[in-house]
Amino acid sequence: MAKIKKDLEEKIRRAAKNRCGYCLNPQELMPYKLEIEHLVPKASGGETVEENLWLACRECNSHKAKKVEAIDNLTEKTVKLFNPRRQIWSEHFEFSQDNTEIIGKTACGRATIKSLQMNNFYQTTARSAWAETNKFPPKD
């Protein structure tokens, strides 16, 4: 990954509220440092500039890899993945009643959840523990 200047990294972390732009996992609850990721991956021509960078947890970032699109199983259409810099999370996602799963409200949301495996065993197990302590989901 390209080296990102410290001041730019800090600016991105503040803008992202120090949490993953996809699953909203907060830095304070993660055992590792959240990663600066390329929204349009470098492999797809994305640049290392502020407008193309955001914060992601390792789970979401590793499953996203170089993807920019995915298939929505409901409509069977190929759609662009959610862009946390340009789109509003609550318009595309919501949490299940017990706060352990993320539910897609739109084709973009559903395709992103499936493609990034946002409801895998590790993610839902962590959310369950965090929800019991009232530390998750984020209140804003």
MOHU-V884716 format. One record per residue. RES is the residue in three letters. PHI is phi in radians with two decimals (NA if undefined). Layout:
res=[RES RES]
phi=[PHI PHI]
//
This chain:
res=[MET ALA LYS ILE LYS LYS ASP LEU GLU GLU LYS ILE ARG ARG ALA ALA LYS ASN ARG CYS GLY TYR CYS LEU ASN PRO GLN GLU LEU MET PRO TYR LYS LEU GLU ILE GLU HIS LEU VAL PRO LYS ALA SER GLY GLY GLU THR VAL GLU GLU ASN LEU TRP LEU ALA CYS ARG GLU CYS ASN SER HIS LYS ALA LYS LYS VAL GLU ALA ILE ASP ASN LEU THR GLU LYS THR VAL LYS LEU PHE ASN PRO ARG ARG GLN ILE TRP SER GLU HIS PHE GLU PHE SER GLN ASP ASN THR GLU ILE ILE GLY LYS THR ALA CYS GLY ARG ALA THR ILE LYS SER LEU GLN MET ASN ASN PHE TYR GLN THR THR ALA ARG SER ALA TRP ALA GLU THR ASN LYS PHE PRO PRO LYS ASP]
phi=[NA -1.13 -1.23 -1.89 -1.07 -1.01 -1.15 -1.21 -1.04 -1.10 -1.10 -1.15 -1.06 -1.14 -1.08 -1.49 1.02 0.98 -2.57 -1.07 -1.23 -1.74 -1.73 1.20 -1.02 -1.47 -0.94 -1.07 -1.82 -1.63 -1.45 -2.49 -1.34 -1.08 -1.74 -1.46 -2.06 -1.55 -1.08 -1.73 -1.01 -0.97 -1.12 -1.84 1.66 -1.21 -1.75 -1.58 -2.29 -0.85 -1.12 -1.96 -2.09 -2.70 -1.69 -2.55 -1.38 -1.09 -1.05 -1.12 -1.13 -1.22 -1.35 -1.22 0.82 -1.83 -1.30 -2.23 -2.41 -2.71 -1.69 -1.45 -1.11 -1.25 -1.71 1.07 -1.81 -1.45 -2.28 -1.25 -1.17 -1.01 -1.99 -1.14 -1.41 -1.93 -2.04 -1.68 -0.93 -1.19 -1.39 -1.99 -2.45 -2.65 -1.61 -1.12 -1.02 -1.58 1.14 -1.74 -2.07 -1.77 -1.92 -1.44 -1.73 -2.36 -1.02 -1.04 -1.09 -1.09 -1.13 -1.16 -1.01 -1.16 -1.12 -1.56 0.91 -1.21 -2.02 -1.25 -0.95 -1.16 -1.15 -1.21 -1.14 -1.11 -1.06 -1.08 -1.14 -1.15 -1.13 -1.13 -1.74 1.06 -1.72 -2.67 -1.38 -1.00 -1.44 -1.91]
//
